Amino acid sequence: MHVHASDSKLTESSSAKFFVKSDGSTIIQHRGMLKEHEISKIQRYIKNHYLEMYELWIESSPNGFFN
């Protein structure tokens, strides 16, 4: 699963892209225009809520989140 985050427009060029691992940790593919403290805050949020995010993804996708 991946997550886009931005403090302005949610466009590919200005948003950060986080890939979420099965344990809730993240790999940042693109930092976008976010500052380091904003990225850290988003990573903490993802870590605390990744299971809920996966559950919502499962509900929305017939393929689950690993396919």
Residue pairs with C-beta under 8 A, 6 or more apart in sequence:
1 19
1 20
1 53
1 54
1 57
1 65
2 17
2 18
2 19
2 20
2 29
3 17
3 18
3 20
3 26
3 42
3 46
3 53
4 10
4 15
4 16
4 17
4 18
5 15
5 16
5 18
5 32
5 34
5 42
6 14
6 15
6 16
6 32
6 33
6 34
7 33
7 34
7 38
8 14
8 33
9 15
13 32
14 32
14 33
15 30
15 32
15 33
16 28
16 30
16 31
16 32
16 34
16 39
16 42
17 28
17 29
17 30
17 32
18 26
18 27
18 28
18 29
18 42
18 43
18 46
19 26
19 27
19 28
19 29
20 26
20 46
20 50
20 53
21 27
24 46
24 47
24 48
24 50
24 51
25 47
26 43
26 46
26 47
28 39
31 39
34 42
46 53
54 65
57 64
57 65
58 64
58 65
